[in-house]
């Protein structure tokens, strides 16, 4: 895992062993990008990337995907509802917010999607680099947020579920009611043993979060979203 310098977004690198194929999840924000940091890990373990996976279209999770995917000629997998954010990320961010300020400091004024983009959908199953993956569409943080279940052992949760918390729902395309539905139908239905690899912060487990995460308790799930939530 690489924590990007901006927003400390977790970039996960999945490989079954050294000297093998791998896939990259959420290559985030660095100046000029996160490619060199990822490459250092790839070289250290002699890994060959075959895909980049995006949990959702926020800029702190997608900033480096185009230069990385194009350099290696690999496809980028993203939910159809968030694909438009690859070229227009501000559609899901606060106007004049921190991401926009950072882009101004970087001198970045234009965004392009990778040369190869594959749209993914809920419950889709496929194999990558020796891993079995299942897509779980999990709207609430963004309209096209997804989680990846890997080998029924790991849950790449993006910004849906964190250790002790959940992703914010007050940005454009976010929805507090959708997030509650996601937590009830997509998170609480999972096995306790699943290891959660979130978009920010430390890893955790479904069982641990079921016990202590305040947003997975009935008092929150049955409450009505407040103003601005």
ChimeraX attribute file (.defattr): number of C-alpha atoms within 10 A of each C-alpha:
attribute: neighborCount
match mode: 1-to-1
recipient: residues
	/A:1	14
	/A:2	17
	/A:3	20
	/A:4	23
	/A:5	15
	/A:6	13
	/A:7	16
	/A:8	17
	/A:9	24
	/A:10	24
	/A:11	26
	/A:12	21
	/A:13	19
	/A:14	19
	/A:15	21
	/A:16	12
	/A:17	13
	/A:18	14
	/A:19	14
	/A:20	15
	/A:21	19
	/A:22	23
	/A:23	20
	/A:24	22
	/A:25	25
	/A:26	28
	/A:27	33
	/A:28	28
	/A:29	27
	/A:30	21
	/A:31	15
	/A:32	11
	/A:33	19
	/A:34	22
	/A:35	20
	/A:36	12
	/A:37	14
	/A:38	18
	/A:39	15
	/A:40	11
	/A:41	14
	/A:42	20
	/A:43	12
	/A:44	10
	/A:45	13
	/A:46	16
	/A:47	21
	/A:48	18
	/A:49	23
	/A:50	17
	/A:51	22
	/A:52	24
	/A:53	24
	/A:54	27
	/A:55	29
	/A:56	30
	/A:57	30
	/A:58	25
	/A:59	23
	/A:60	23
	/A:61	26
	/A:62	24
	/A:63	24
	/A:64	22
	/A:65	29
	/A:66	24
	/A:67	18
	/A:68	24
	/A:69	24
	/A:70	15
	/A:71	12
	/A:72	12
	/A:73	15
	/A:74	19
	/A:75	20
	/A:76	26
	/A:77	19
	/A:78	24
	/A:79	23
	/A:80	16
	/A:81	18
	/A:82	24
	/A:83	21
	/A:84	15
	/A:85	22
	/A:86	22
	/A:87	14
	/A:88	18
	/A:89	20
	/A:90	18
	/A:91	17
	/A:92	21
	/A:93	22
	/A:94	13
	/A:95	13
	/A:96	11
	/A:97	10
	/A:98	12
	/A:99	20
	/A:100	18
	/A:101	12
	/A:102	16
	/A:103	16
	/A:104	12
	/A:105	10
	/A:106	12
	/A:107	9
	/A:108	11
	/A:109	8
	/A:110	8
	/A:111	13
	/A:112	12
	/A:113	19
	/A:114	21
	/A:115	14
	/A:116	14
	/A:117	18
	/A:118	13
	/A:119	12
	/A:120	22
	/A:121	17
	/A:122	14
	/A:123	13
	/A:124	12
	/A:125	14
	/A:126	10
	/A:127	11
	/A:128	15
	/A:129	17
	/A:130	14
	/A:131	17
	/A:132	15
	/A:133	20
	/A:134	20
	/A:135	20
	/A:136	23
	/A:137	21
	/A:138	27
	/A:139	27
	/A:140	28
	/A:141	30
	/A:142	29
	/A:143	22
	/A:144	24
	/A:145	27
	/A:146	29
	/A:147	27
	/A:148	25
	/A:149	23
	/A:150	19
	/A:151	14
	/A:152	16
	/A:153	12
	/A:154	17
	/A:155	26
	/A:156	24
	/A:157	26
	/A:158	29
	/A:159	26
	/A:160	27
	/A:161	29
	/A:162	22
	/A:163	19
	/A:164	17
	/A:165	15
	/A:166	21
	/A:167	20
	/A:168	17
	/A:169	20
	/A:170	18
	/A:171	17
	/A:172	15
	/A:173	18
	/A:174	22
	/A:175	21
	/A:176	21
	/A:177	18
	/A:178	17
	/A:179	26
	/A:180	22
	/A:181	17
	/A:182	19
	/A:183	22
	/A:184	16
	/A:185	12
	/A:186	16
	/A:187	23
	/A:188	16
	/A:189	10
	/A:190	15
	/A:191	13
	/A:192	15
	/A:193	14
	/A:194	20
	/A:195	21
	/A:196	25
	/A:197	26
	/A:198	26
	/A:199	29
	/A:200	20
	/A:201	14
	/A:202	12
	/A:203	15
	/A:204	19
	/A:205	18
	/A:206	22
	/A:207	17
	/A:208	16
	/A:209	22
	/A:210	17
	/A:211	11
	/A:212	13
	/A:213	17
	/A:214	15
	/A:215	17
	/A:216	21
	/A:217	16
	/A:218	10
	/A:219	10
	/A:220	12
	/A:221	17
	/A:222	11
	/A:223	10
	/A:224	12
	/A:225	14
	/A:226	8
	/A:227	7
	/A:228	9
	/A:229	13
